[in-house]
Amino acid sequence: MPMREKNLQYLLDWTSIQDLAVEYGQAIDHGRDTGDWSRWANVFTDEVTADYTRLGFDPLTLKREQMPDVAKGALKAFHRVQHATANCVGLRFQSDSHAEVMAYAEVAHYFHAGGDQHEWTIVARYTFSVERTPDGWKIRKVLLDPIHYRGNRVGKDLLEGKTLI
């Protein structure tokens, strides 16, 4: 595909897509904190593919309204999460209405064990396939690629659904 012309529309799209990548993380944190997952569901197209296979989960293709259930299940053992997504993303337009985005993130998961707060952090790269919809740019597919883990490894066990005795 020829390079997309870098005009005002290109800059507006680039900014909107960058905001979408950051909103993915902030909205999941908001959902975990408040129980209101509508903001997170709103970042997706009507149907979305979630590929968290590199964390040991099966890939899923779901309606966007079902995505909060995935997050609630994965995050139920953590009392807080914090997605710190880089505000500079790699972006490749495939057409005027489709693009692939890469964003780095540090995702801290906080949990209690033995009366103390613990942290387990994933340093990862998100790859989003996004498309322009009548409601703006939305995520059609998300791939999470963990690069490094830091902190209390019990956090990974909790993410996988194991419980503390």
Chimera marker file (.cmm) of the C-alpha trace (Angstrom):
<marker_set name="trace">
<marker id="1" x="0.000" y="0.000" z="0.000" r="1" g="1" b="0" radius="0.5"/>
<marker id="2" x="1.336" y="3.471" z="-0.789" r="1" g="1" b="0" radius="0.5"/>
<marker id="3" x="2.175" y="5.697" z="2.165" r="1" g="1" b="0" radius="0.5"/>
<marker id="4" x="-0.822" y="7.617" z="3.432" r="1" g="1" b="0" radius="0.5"/>
<marker id="5" x="-0.658" y="11.355" z="2.803" r="1" g="1" b="0" radius="0.5"/>
<marker id="6" x="0.319" y="13.186" z="5.981" r="1" g="1" b="0" radius="0.5"/>
<marker id="7" x="-2.270" y="15.919" z="6.070" r="1" g="1" b="0" radius="0.5"/>
<marker id="8" x="-4.549" y="17.317" z="8.775" r="1" g="1" b="0" radius="0.5"/>
<marker id="9" x="-6.810" y="14.229" z="8.683" r="1" g="1" b="0" radius="0.5"/>
<marker id="10" x="-3.760" y="12.011" z="9.190" r="1" g="1" b="0" radius="0.5"/>
<marker id="11" x="-2.786" y="14.014" z="12.291" r="1" g="1" b="0" radius="0.5"/>
<marker id="12" x="-6.334" y="13.929" z="13.663" r="1" g="1" b="0" radius="0.5"/>
<marker id="13" x="-6.511" y="10.162" z="13.124" r="1" g="1" b="0" radius="0.5"/>
<marker id="14" x="-3.064" y="9.613" z="14.654" r="1" g="1" b="0" radius="0.5"/>
<marker id="15" x="-4.038" y="11.611" z="17.753" r="1" g="1" b="0" radius="0.5"/>
<marker id="16" x="-7.385" y="9.812" z="18.094" r="1" g="1" b="0" radius="0.5"/>
<marker id="17" x="-5.729" y="6.406" z="17.795" r="1" g="1" b="0" radius="0.5"/>
<marker id="18" x="-3.032" y="7.335" z="20.319" r="1" g="1" b="0" radius="0.5"/>
<marker id="19" x="-5.774" y="8.439" z="22.726" r="1" g="1" b="0" radius="0.5"/>
<marker id="20" x="-7.588" y="5.130" z="22.123" r="1" g="1" b="0" radius="0.5"/>
<marker id="21" x="-4.477" y="3.105" z="23.043" r="1" g="1" b="0" radius="0.5"/>
<marker id="22" x="-4.134" y="5.034" z="26.305" r="1" g="1" b="0" radius="0.5"/>
<marker id="23" x="-7.885" y="4.838" z="27.000" r="1" g="1" b="0" radius="0.5"/>
<marker id="24" x="-7.771" y="1.023" z="26.768" r="1" g="1" b="0" radius="0.5"/>
<marker id="25" x="-5.646" y="0.915" z="29.924" r="1" g="1" b="0" radius="0.5"/>
<marker id="26" x="-7.217" y="3.811" z="31.790" r="1" g="1" b="0" radius="0.5"/>
<marker id="27" x="-10.714" y="2.467" z="31.163" r="1" g="1" b="0" radius="0.5"/>
<marker id="28" x="-9.903" y="-1.033" z="32.429" r="1" g="1" b="0" radius="0.5"/>
<marker id="29" x="-8.453" y="0.546" z="35.589" r="1" g="1" b="0" radius="0.5"/>
<marker id="30" x="-11.611" y="2.643" z="35.948" r="1" g="1" b="0" radius="0.5"/>
<marker id="31" x="-13.772" y="-0.460" z="35.547" r="1" g="1" b="0" radius="0.5"/>
<marker id="32" x="-11.807" y="-2.341" z="38.207" r="1" g="1" b="0" radius="0.5"/>
<marker id="33" x="-11.948" y="0.626" z="40.586" r="1" g="1" b="0" radius="0.5"/>
<marker id="34" x="-15.620" y="1.548" z="40.149" r="1" g="1" b="0" radius="0.5"/>
<marker id="35" x="-17.394" y="-1.522" z="38.792" r="1" g="1" b="0" radius="0.5"/>
<marker id="36" x="-18.548" y="0.558" z="35.798" r="1" g="1" b="0" radius="0.5"/>
<marker id="37" x="-17.108" y="-1.225" z="32.759" r="1" g="1" b="0" radius="0.5"/>
<marker id="38" x="-19.025" y="0.721" z="30.097" r="1" g="1" b="0" radius="0.5"/>
<marker id="39" x="-16.057" y="2.985" z="29.415" r="1" g="1" b="0" radius="0.5"/>
<marker id="40" x="-13.810" y="-0.027" z="28.697" r="1" g="1" b="0" radius="0.5"/>
<marker id="41" x="-16.410" y="-1.778" z="26.522" r="1" g="1" b="0" radius="0.5"/>
<marker id="42" x="-16.661" y="1.447" z="24.517" r="1" g="1" b="0" radius="0.5"/>
<marker id="43" x="-13.067" y="1.186" z="23.203" r="1" g="1" b="0" radius="0.5"/>
<marker id="44" x="-13.991" y="-1.884" z="21.115" r="1" g="1" b="0" radius="0.5"/>
<marker id="45" x="-15.780" y="-2.566" z="17.846" r="1" g="1" b="0" radius="0.5"/>
<marker id="46" x="-19.046" y="-4.511" z="18.091" r="1" g="1" b="0" radius="0.5"/>
<marker id="47" x="-17.043" y="-7.743" z="17.771" r="1" g="1" b="0" radius="0.5"/>
<marker id="48" x="-13.511" y="-7.973" z="19.157" r="1" g="1" b="0" radius="0.5"/>
<marker id="49" x="-10.759" y="-10.574" z="19.235" r="1" g="1" b="0" radius="0.5"/>
<marker id="50" x="-8.748" y="-10.696" z="22.468" r="1" g="1" b="0" radius="0.5"/>
<marker id="51" x="-5.454" y="-12.572" z="22.182" r="1" g="1" b="0" radius="0.5"/>
<marker id="52" x="-3.885" y="-13.077" z="25.599" r="1" g="1" b="0" radius="0.5"/>
<marker id="53" x="-2.331" y="-16.432" z="24.600" r="1" g="1" b="0" radius="0.5"/>
<marker id="54" x="1.134" y="-15.293" z="25.651" r="1" g="1" b="0" radius="0.5"/>
<marker id="55" x="-0.223" y="-15.127" z="29.192" r="1" g="1" b="0" radius="0.5"/>
<marker id="56" x="-1.574" y="-18.666" z="28.863" r="1" g="1" b="0" radius="0.5"/>
<marker id="57" x="-5.189" y="-17.918" z="27.913" r="1" g="1" b="0" radius="0.5"/>
<marker id="58" x="-7.108" y="-19.049" z="24.839" r="1" g="1" b="0" radius="0.5"/>
<marker id="59" x="-7.867" y="-16.379" z="22.214" r="1" g="1" b="0" radius="0.5"/>
<marker id="60" x="-11.449" y="-15.136" z="22.271" r="1" g="1" b="0" radius="0.5"/>
<marker id="61" x="-13.740" y="-13.465" z="19.770" r="1" g="1" b="0" radius="0.5"/>
<marker id="62" x="-16.609" y="-11.795" z="21.604" r="1" g="1" b="0" radius="0.5"/>
<marker id="63" x="-19.190" y="-9.057" z="21.464" r="1" g="1" b="0" radius="0.5"/>
<marker id="64" x="-17.787" y="-5.920" z="23.050" r="1" g="1" b="0" radius="0.5"/>
<marker id="65" x="-20.368" y="-6.133" z="25.855" r="1" g="1" b="0" radius="0.5"/>
<marker id="66" x="-18.752" y="-9.439" z="26.903" r="1" g="1" b="0" radius="0.5"/>
<marker id="67" x="-15.227" y="-8.023" z="27.244" r="1" g="1" b="0" radius="0.5"/>
<marker id="68" x="-15.769" y="-6.682" z="30.782" r="1" g="1" b="0" radius="0.5"/>
<marker id="69" x="-16.505" y="-10.233" z="31.963" r="1" g="1" b="0" radius="0.5"/>
<marker id="70" x="-13.071" y="-11.289" z="30.687" r="1" g="1" b="0" radius="0.5"/>
<marker id="71" x="-11.384" y="-8.471" z="32.608" r="1" g="1" b="0" radius="0.5"/>
<marker id="72" x="-13.434" y="-9.002" z="35.771" r="1" g="1" b="0" radius="0.5"/>
<marker id="73" x="-12.476" y="-12.673" z="35.840" r="1" g="1" b="0" radius="0.5"/>
<marker id="74" x="-8.792" y="-12.017" z="35.242" r="1" g="1" b="0" radius="0.5"/>
<marker id="75" x="-8.540" y="-9.164" z="37.744" r="1" g="1" b="0" radius="0.5"/>
<marker id="76" x="-10.812" y="-10.382" z="40.550" r="1" g="1" b="0" radius="0.5"/>
<marker id="77" x="-7.900" y="-11.259" z="42.883" r="1" g="1" b="0" radius="0.5"/>
<marker id="78" x="-6.372" y="-7.780" z="42.640" r="1" g="1" b="0" radius="0.5"/>
<marker id="79" x="-7.695" y="-4.858" z="44.635" r="1" g="1" b="0" radius="0.5"/>
<marker id="80" x="-6.142" y="-2.324" z="42.217" r="1" g="1" b="0" radius="0.5"/>
<marker id="81" x="-4.529" y="-2.298" z="38.789" r="1" g="1" b="0" radius="0.5"/>
<marker id="82" x="-2.682" y="0.474" z="37.005" r="1" g="1" b="0" radius="0.5"/>
<marker id="83" x="-2.039" y="0.518" z="33.263" r="1" g="1" b="0" radius="0.5"/>
<marker id="84" x="0.702" y="3.043" z="32.483" r="1" g="1" b="0" radius="0.5"/>
<marker id="85" x="0.604" y="3.137" z="28.681" r="1" g="1" b="0" radius="0.5"/>
<marker id="86" x="3.262" y="5.007" z="26.718" r="1" g="1" b="0" radius="0.5"/>
<marker id="87" x="1.847" y="8.126" z="25.124" r="1" g="1" b="0" radius="0.5"/>
<marker id="88" x="3.977" y="7.513" z="22.033" r="1" g="1" b="0" radius="0.5"/>
<marker id="89" x="2.823" y="4.607" z="19.919" r="1" g="1" b="0" radius="0.5"/>
<marker id="90" x="3.909" y="2.936" z="16.703" r="1" g="1" b="0" radius="0.5"/>
<marker id="91" x="1.201" y="3.327" z="14.102" r="1" g="1" b="0" radius="0.5"/>
<marker id="92" x="0.857" y="1.863" z="10.616" r="1" g="1" b="0" radius="0.5"/>
<marker id="93" x="-2.167" y="2.793" z="8.551" r="1" g="1" b="0" radius="0.5"/>
<marker id="94" x="-3.349" y="-0.061" z="6.352" r="1" g="1" b="0" radius="0.5"/>
<marker id="95" x="-6.039" y="2.136" z="4.774" r="1" g="1" b="0" radius="0.5"/>
<marker id="96" x="-7.994" y="5.262" z="5.669" r="1" g="1" b="0" radius="0.5"/>
<marker id="97" x="-10.157" y="3.162" z="7.991" r="1" g="1" b="0" radius="0.5"/>
<marker id="98" x="-7.793" y="0.478" z="9.376" r="1" g="1" b="0" radius="0.5"/>
<marker id="99" x="-4.514" y="0.675" z="11.264" r="1" g="1" b="0" radius="0.5"/>
<marker id="100" x="-2.202" y="-1.372" z="13.449" r="1" g="1" b="0" radius="0.5"/>
<marker id="101" x="-0.938" y="0.195" z="16.657" r="1" g="1" b="0" radius="0.5"/>
<marker id="102" x="1.820" y="-0.871" z="19.047" r="1" g="1" b="0" radius="0.5"/>
<marker id="103" x="1.977" y="0.610" z="22.527" r="1" g="1" b="0" radius="0.5"/>
<marker id="104" x="4.204" y="-0.283" z="25.450" r="1" g="1" b="0" radius="0.5"/>
<marker id="105" x="2.722" y="-0.511" z="28.920" r="1" g="1" b="0" radius="0.5"/>
<marker id="106" x="3.610" y="-1.320" z="32.483" r="1" g="1" b="0" radius="0.5"/>
<marker id="107" x="0.630" y="-2.912" z="34.182" r="1" g="1" b="0" radius="0.5"/>
<marker id="108" x="0.861" y="-3.048" z="37.974" r="1" g="1" b="0" radius="0.5"/>
<marker id="109" x="-1.397" y="-5.486" z="39.834" r="1" g="1" b="0" radius="0.5"/>
<marker id="110" x="-1.815" y="-4.921" z="43.584" r="1" g="1" b="0" radius="0.5"/>
<marker id="111" x="-2.953" y="-7.634" z="45.973" r="1" g="1" b="0" radius="0.5"/>
<marker id="112" x="-2.931" y="-8.456" z="49.678" r="1" g="1" b="0" radius="0.5"/>
<marker id="113" x="-1.148" y="-11.493" z="51.107" r="1" g="1" b="0" radius="0.5"/>
<marker id="114" x="-0.134" y="-12.127" z="54.693" r="1" g="1" b="0" radius="0.5"/>
<marker id="115" x="-1.527" y="-8.763" z="55.767" r="1" g="1" b="0" radius="0.5"/>
<marker id="116" x="0.762" y="-6.867" z="53.379" r="1" g="1" b="0" radius="0.5"/>
<marker id="117" x="0.186" y="-5.257" z="50.002" r="1" g="1" b="0" radius="0.5"/>
<marker id="118" x="2.137" y="-6.827" z="47.147" r="1" g="1" b="0" radius="0.5"/>
<marker id="119" x="2.739" y="-5.804" z="43.566" r="1" g="1" b="0" radius="0.5"/>
<marker id="120" x="3.211" y="-7.816" z="40.397" r="1" g="1" b="0" radius="0.5"/>
<marker id="121" x="3.919" y="-5.887" z="37.215" r="1" g="1" b="0" radius="0.5"/>
<marker id="122" x="3.857" y="-6.887" z="33.564" r="1" g="1" b="0" radius="0.5"/>
<marker id="123" x="6.022" y="-4.896" z="31.166" r="1" g="1" b="0" radius="0.5"/>
<marker id="124" x="4.383" y="-5.569" z="27.819" r="1" g="1" b="0" radius="0.5"/>
<marker id="125" x="3.655" y="-4.506" z="24.286" r="1" g="1" b="0" radius="0.5"/>
<marker id="126" x="0.058" y="-4.197" z="23.152" r="1" g="1" b="0" radius="0.5"/>
<marker id="127" x="-0.716" y="-4.573" z="19.463" r="1" g="1" b="0" radius="0.5"/>
<marker id="128" x="-4.128" y="-3.241" z="18.520" r="1" g="1" b="0" radius="0.5"/>
<marker id="129" x="-5.885" y="-3.620" z="15.180" r="1" g="1" b="0" radius="0.5"/>
<marker id="130" x="-8.165" y="-0.605" z="15.003" r="1" g="1" b="0" radius="0.5"/>
<marker id="131" x="-10.818" y="0.561" z="12.600" r="1" g="1" b="0" radius="0.5"/>
<marker id="132" x="-12.705" y="3.756" z="11.979" r="1" g="1" b="0" radius="0.5"/>
<marker id="133" x="-16.391" y="3.421" z="12.897" r="1" g="1" b="0" radius="0.5"/>
<marker id="134" x="-19.229" y="5.966" z="12.876" r="1" g="1" b="0" radius="0.5"/>
<marker id="135" x="-18.370" y="6.470" z="16.584" r="1" g="1" b="0" radius="0.5"/>
<marker id="136" x="-14.659" y="7.052" z="15.951" r="1" g="1" b="0" radius="0.5"/>
<marker id="137" x="-11.653" y="4.730" z="16.051" r="1" g="1" b="0" radius="0.5"/>
<marker id="138" x="-12.233" y="1.448" z="17.919" r="1" g="1" b="0" radius="0.5"/>
<marker id="139" x="-10.164" y="-1.654" z="18.741" r="1" g="1" b="0" radius="0.5"/>
<marker id="140" x="-11.044" y="-4.713" z="16.632" r="1" g="1" b="0" radius="0.5"/>
<marker id="141" x="-8.259" y="-6.949" z="17.978" r="1" g="1" b="0" radius="0.5"/>
<marker id="142" x="-5.900" y="-6.773" z="20.949" r="1" g="1" b="0" radius="0.5"/>
<marker id="143" x="-2.734" y="-8.822" z="21.409" r="1" g="1" b="0" radius="0.5"/>
<marker id="144" x="-0.836" y="-8.650" z="24.702" r="1" g="1" b="0" radius="0.5"/>
<marker id="145" x="2.837" y="-9.612" z="24.460" r="1" g="1" b="0" radius="0.5"/>
<marker id="146" x="4.535" y="-9.734" z="27.898" r="1" g="1" b="0" radius="0.5"/>
<marker id="147" x="8.196" y="-8.757" z="27.756" r="1" g="1" b="0" radius="0.5"/>
<marker id="148" x="9.149" y="-8.894" z="31.425" r="1" g="1" b="0" radius="0.5"/>
<marker id="149" x="7.606" y="-9.532" z="34.842" r="1" g="1" b="0" radius="0.5"/>
<marker id="150" x="8.637" y="-7.841" z="38.047" r="1" g="1" b="0" radius="0.5"/>
<marker id="151" x="7.551" y="-8.094" z="41.652" r="1" g="1" b="0" radius="0.5"/>
<marker id="152" x="5.810" y="-10.864" z="43.561" r="1" g="1" b="0" radius="0.5"/>
<marker id="153" x="5.310" y="-13.807" z="41.164" r="1" g="1" b="0" radius="0.5"/>
<marker id="154" x="2.237" y="-14.884" z="43.138" r="1" g="1" b="0" radius="0.5"/>
<marker id="155" x="0.504" y="-12.202" z="41.059" r="1" g="1" b="0" radius="0.5"/>
<marker id="156" x="0.799" y="-14.362" z="37.936" r="1" g="1" b="0" radius="0.5"/>
<marker id="157" x="-0.719" y="-17.289" z="39.835" r="1" g="1" b="0" radius="0.5"/>
<marker id="158" x="-3.625" y="-15.060" z="40.873" r="1" g="1" b="0" radius="0.5"/>
<marker id="159" x="-4.115" y="-13.903" z="37.284" r="1" g="1" b="0" radius="0.5"/>
<marker id="160" x="-4.351" y="-17.554" z="36.251" r="1" g="1" b="0" radius="0.5"/>
<marker id="161" x="-7.143" y="-18.095" z="38.790" r="1" g="1" b="0" radius="0.5"/>
<marker id="162" x="-5.146" y="-19.775" z="41.545" r="1" g="1" b="0" radius="0.5"/>
<marker id="163" x="-5.985" y="-18.770" z="45.106" r="1" g="1" b="0" radius="0.5"/>
<marker id="164" x="-3.894" y="-18.123" z="48.171" r="1" g="1" b="0" radius="0.5"/>
<marker id="165" x="-4.299" y="-20.612" z="50.999" r="1" g="1" b="0" radius="0.5"/>
<link id1="1" id2="2" r="1" g="1" b="0" radius="0.2"/>
<link id1="2" id2="3" r="1" g="1" b="0" radius="0.2"/>
<link id1="3" id2="4" r="1" g="1" b="0" radius="0.2"/>
<link id1="4" id2="5" r="1" g="1" b="0" radius="0.2"/>
<link id1="5" id2="6" r="1" g="1" b="0" radius="0.2"/>
<link id1="6" id2="7" r="1" g="1" b="0" radius="0.2"/>
<link id1="7" id2="8" r="1" g="1" b="0" radius="0.2"/>
<link id1="8" id2="9" r="1" g="1" b="0" radius="0.2"/>
<link id1="9" id2="10" r="1" g="1" b="0" radius="0.2"/>
<link id1="10" id2="11" r="1" g="1" b="0" radius="0.2"/>
<link id1="11" id2="12" r="1" g="1" b="0" radius="0.2"/>
<link id1="12" id2="13" r="1" g="1" b="0" radius="0.2"/>
<link id1="13" id2="14" r="1" g="1" b="0" radius="0.2"/>
<link id1="14" id2="15" r="1" g="1" b="0" radius="0.2"/>
<link id1="15" id2="16" r="1" g="1" b="0" radius="0.2"/>
<link id1="16" id2="17" r="1" g="1" b="0" radius="0.2"/>
<link id1="17" id2="18" r="1" g="1" b="0" radius="0.2"/>
<link id1="18" id2="19" r="1" g="1" b="0" radius="0.2"/>
<link id1="19" id2="20" r="1" g="1" b="0" radius="0.2"/>
<link id1="20" id2="21" r="1" g="1" b="0" radius="0.2"/>
<link id1="21" id2="22" r="1" g="1" b="0" radius="0.2"/>
<link id1="22" id2="23" r="1" g="1" b="0" radius="0.2"/>
<link id1="23" id2="24" r="1" g="1" b="0" radius="0.2"/>
<link id1="24" id2="25" r="1" g="1" b="0" radius="0.2"/>
<link id1="25" id2="26" r="1" g="1" b="0" radius="0.2"/>
<link id1="26" id2="27" r="1" g="1" b="0" radius="0.2"/>
<link id1="27" id2="28" r="1" g="1" b="0" radius="0.2"/>
<link id1="28" id2="29" r="1" g="1" b="0" radius="0.2"/>
<link id1="29" id2="30" r="1" g="1" b="0" radius="0.2"/>
<link id1="30" id2="31" r="1" g="1" b="0" radius="0.2"/>
<link id1="31" id2="32" r="1" g="1" b="0" radius="0.2"/>
<link id1="32" id2="33" r="1" g="1" b="0" radius="0.2"/>
<link id1="33" id2="34" r="1" g="1" b="0" radius="0.2"/>
<link id1="34" id2="35" r="1" g="1" b="0" radius="0.2"/>
<link id1="35" id2="36" r="1" g="1" b="0" radius="0.2"/>
<link id1="36" id2="37" r="1" g="1" b="0" radius="0.2"/>
<link id1="37" id2="38" r="1" g="1" b="0" radius="0.2"/>
<link id1="38" id2="39" r="1" g="1" b="0" radius="0.2"/>
<link id1="39" id2="40" r="1" g="1" b="0" radius="0.2"/>
<link id1="40" id2="41" r="1" g="1" b="0" radius="0.2"/>
<link id1="41" id2="42" r="1" g="1" b="0" radius="0.2"/>
<link id1="42" id2="43" r="1" g="1" b="0" radius="0.2"/>
<link id1="43" id2="44" r="1" g="1" b="0" radius="0.2"/>
<link id1="44" id2="45" r="1" g="1" b="0" radius="0.2"/>
<link id1="45" id2="46" r="1" g="1" b="0" radius="0.2"/>
<link id1="46" id2="47" r="1" g="1" b="0" radius="0.2"/>
<link id1="47" id2="48" r="1" g="1" b="0" radius="0.2"/>
<link id1="48" id2="49" r="1" g="1" b="0" radius="0.2"/>
<link id1="49" id2="50" r="1" g="1" b="0" radius="0.2"/>
<link id1="50" id2="51" r="1" g="1" b="0" radius="0.2"/>
<link id1="51" id2="52" r="1" g="1" b="0" radius="0.2"/>
<link id1="52" id2="53" r="1" g="1" b="0" radius="0.2"/>
<link id1="53" id2="54" r="1" g="1" b="0" radius="0.2"/>
<link id1="54" id2="55" r="1" g="1" b="0" radius="0.2"/>
<link id1="55" id2="56" r="1" g="1" b="0" radius="0.2"/>
<link id1="56" id2="57" r="1" g="1" b="0" radius="0.2"/>
<link id1="57" id2="58" r="1" g="1" b="0" radius="0.2"/>
<link id1="58" id2="59" r="1" g="1" b="0" radius="0.2"/>
<link id1="59" id2="60" r="1" g="1" b="0" radius="0.2"/>
<link id1="60" id2="61" r="1" g="1" b="0" radius="0.2"/>
<link id1="61" id2="62" r="1" g="1" b="0" radius="0.2"/>
<link id1="62" id2="63" r="1" g="1" b="0" radius="0.2"/>
<link id1="63" id2="64" r="1" g="1" b="0" radius="0.2"/>
<link id1="64" id2="65" r="1" g="1" b="0" radius="0.2"/>
<link id1="65" id2="66" r="1" g="1" b="0" radius="0.2"/>
<link id1="66" id2="67" r="1" g="1" b="0" radius="0.2"/>
<link id1="67" id2="68" r="1" g="1" b="0" radius="0.2"/>
<link id1="68" id2="69" r="1" g="1" b="0" radius="0.2"/>
<link id1="69" id2="70" r="1" g="1" b="0" radius="0.2"/>
<link id1="70" id2="71" r="1" g="1" b="0" radius="0.2"/>
<link id1="71" id2="72" r="1" g="1" b="0" radius="0.2"/>
<link id1="72" id2="73" r="1" g="1" b="0" radius="0.2"/>
<link id1="73" id2="74" r="1" g="1" b="0" radius="0.2"/>
<link id1="74" id2="75" r="1" g="1" b="0" radius="0.2"/>
<link id1="75" id2="76" r="1" g="1" b="0" radius="0.2"/>
<link id1="76" id2="77" r="1" g="1" b="0" radius="0.2"/>
<link id1="77" id2="78" r="1" g="1" b="0" radius="0.2"/>
<link id1="78" id2="79" r="1" g="1" b="0" radius="0.2"/>
<link id1="79" id2="80" r="1" g="1" b="0" radius="0.2"/>
<link id1="80" id2="81" r="1" g="1" b="0" radius="0.2"/>
<link id1="81" id2="82" r="1" g="1" b="0" radius="0.2"/>
<link id1="82" id2="83" r="1" g="1" b="0" radius="0.2"/>
<link id1="83" id2="84" r="1" g="1" b="0" radius="0.2"/>
<link id1="84" id2="85" r="1" g="1" b="0" radius="0.2"/>
<link id1="85" id2="86" r="1" g="1" b="0" radius="0.2"/>
<link id1="86" id2="87" r="1" g="1" b="0" radius="0.2"/>
<link id1="87" id2="88" r="1" g="1" b="0" radius="0.2"/>
<link id1="88" id2="89" r="1" g="1" b="0" radius="0.2"/>
<link id1="89" id2="90" r="1" g="1" b="0" radius="0.2"/>
<link id1="90" id2="91" r="1" g="1" b="0" radius="0.2"/>
<link id1="91" id2="92" r="1" g="1" b="0" radius="0.2"/>
<link id1="92" id2="93" r="1" g="1" b="0" radius="0.2"/>
<link id1="93" id2="94" r="1" g="1" b="0" radius="0.2"/>
<link id1="94" id2="95" r="1" g="1" b="0" radius="0.2"/>
<link id1="95" id2="96" r="1" g="1" b="0" radius="0.2"/>
<link id1="96" id2="97" r="1" g="1" b="0" radius="0.2"/>
<link id1="97" id2="98" r="1" g="1" b="0" radius="0.2"/>
<link id1="98" id2="99" r="1" g="1" b="0" radius="0.2"/>
<link id1="99" id2="100" r="1" g="1" b="0" radius="0.2"/>
<link id1="100" id2="101" r="1" g="1" b="0" radius="0.2"/>
<link id1="101" id2="102" r="1" g="1" b="0" radius="0.2"/>
<link id1="102" id2="103" r="1" g="1" b="0" radius="0.2"/>
<link id1="103" id2="104" r="1" g="1" b="0" radius="0.2"/>
<link id1="104" id2="105" r="1" g="1" b="0" radius="0.2"/>
<link id1="105" id2="106" r="1" g="1" b="0" radius="0.2"/>
<link id1="106" id2="107" r="1" g="1" b="0" radius="0.2"/>
<link id1="107" id2="108" r="1" g="1" b="0" radius="0.2"/>
<link id1="108" id2="109" r="1" g="1" b="0" radius="0.2"/>
<link id1="109" id2="110" r="1" g="1" b="0" radius="0.2"/>
<link id1="110" id2="111" r="1" g="1" b="0" radius="0.2"/>
<link id1="111" id2="112" r="1" g="1" b="0" radius="0.2"/>
<link id1="112" id2="113" r="1" g="1" b="0" radius="0.2"/>
<link id1="113" id2="114" r="1" g="1" b="0" radius="0.2"/>
<link id1="114" id2="115" r="1" g="1" b="0" radius="0.2"/>
<link id1="115" id2="116" r="1" g="1" b="0" radius="0.2"/>
<link id1="116" id2="117" r="1" g="1" b="0" radius="0.2"/>
<link id1="117" id2="118" r="1" g="1" b="0" radius="0.2"/>
<link id1="118" id2="119" r="1" g="1" b="0" radius="0.2"/>
<link id1="119" id2="120" r="1" g="1" b="0" radius="0.2"/>
<link id1="120" id2="121" r="1" g="1" b="0" radius="0.2"/>
<link id1="121" id2="122" r="1" g="1" b="0" radius="0.2"/>
<link id1="122" id2="123" r="1" g="1" b="0" radius="0.2"/>
<link id1="123" id2="124" r="1" g="1" b="0" radius="0.2"/>
<link id1="124" id2="125" r="1" g="1" b="0" radius="0.2"/>
<link id1="125" id2="126" r="1" g="1" b="0" radius="0.2"/>
<link id1="126" id2="127" r="1" g="1" b="0" radius="0.2"/>
<link id1="127" id2="128" r="1" g="1" b="0" radius="0.2"/>
<link id1="128" id2="129" r="1" g="1" b="0" radius="0.2"/>
<link id1="129" id2="130" r="1" g="1" b="0" radius="0.2"/>
<link id1="130" id2="131" r="1" g="1" b="0" radius="0.2"/>
<link id1="131" id2="132" r="1" g="1" b="0" radius="0.2"/>
<link id1="132" id2="133" r="1" g="1" b="0" radius="0.2"/>
<link id1="133" id2="134" r="1" g="1" b="0" radius="0.2"/>
<link id1="134" id2="135" r="1" g="1" b="0" radius="0.2"/>
<link id1="135" id2="136" r="1" g="1" b="0" radius="0.2"/>
<link id1="136" id2="137" r="1" g="1" b="0" radius="0.2"/>
<link id1="137" id2="138" r="1" g="1" b="0" radius="0.2"/>
<link id1="138" id2="139" r="1" g="1" b="0" radius="0.2"/>
<link id1="139" id2="140" r="1" g="1" b="0" radius="0.2"/>
<link id1="140" id2="141" r="1" g="1" b="0" radius="0.2"/>
<link id1="141" id2="142" r="1" g="1" b="0" radius="0.2"/>
<link id1="142" id2="143" r="1" g="1" b="0" radius="0.2"/>
<link id1="143" id2="144" r="1" g="1" b="0" radius="0.2"/>
<link id1="144" id2="145" r="1" g="1" b="0" radius="0.2"/>
<link id1="145" id2="146" r="1" g="1" b="0" radius="0.2"/>
<link id1="146" id2="147" r="1" g="1" b="0" radius="0.2"/>
<link id1="147" id2="148" r="1" g="1" b="0" radius="0.2"/>
<link id1="148" id2="149" r="1" g="1" b="0" radius="0.2"/>
<link id1="149" id2="150" r="1" g="1" b="0" radius="0.2"/>
<link id1="150" id2="151" r="1" g="1" b="0" radius="0.2"/>
<link id1="151" id2="152" r="1" g="1" b="0" radius="0.2"/>
<link id1="152" id2="153" r="1" g="1" b="0" radius="0.2"/>
<link id1="153" id2="154" r="1" g="1" b="0" radius="0.2"/>
<link id1="154" id2="155" r="1" g="1" b="0" radius="0.2"/>
<link id1="155" id2="156" r="1" g="1" b="0" radius="0.2"/>
<link id1="156" id2="157" r="1" g="1" b="0" radius="0.2"/>
<link id1="157" id2="158" r="1" g="1" b="0" radius="0.2"/>
<link id1="158" id2="159" r="1" g="1" b="0" radius="0.2"/>
<link id1="159" id2="160" r="1" g="1" b="0" radius="0.2"/>
<link id1="160" id2="161" r="1" g="1" b="0" radius="0.2"/>
<link id1="161" id2="162" r="1" g="1" b="0" radius="0.2"/>
<link id1="162" id2="163" r="1" g="1" b="0" radius="0.2"/>
<link id1="163" id2="164" r="1" g="1" b="0" radius="0.2"/>
<link id1="164" id2="165" r="1" g="1" b="0" radius="0.2"/>
</marker_set>
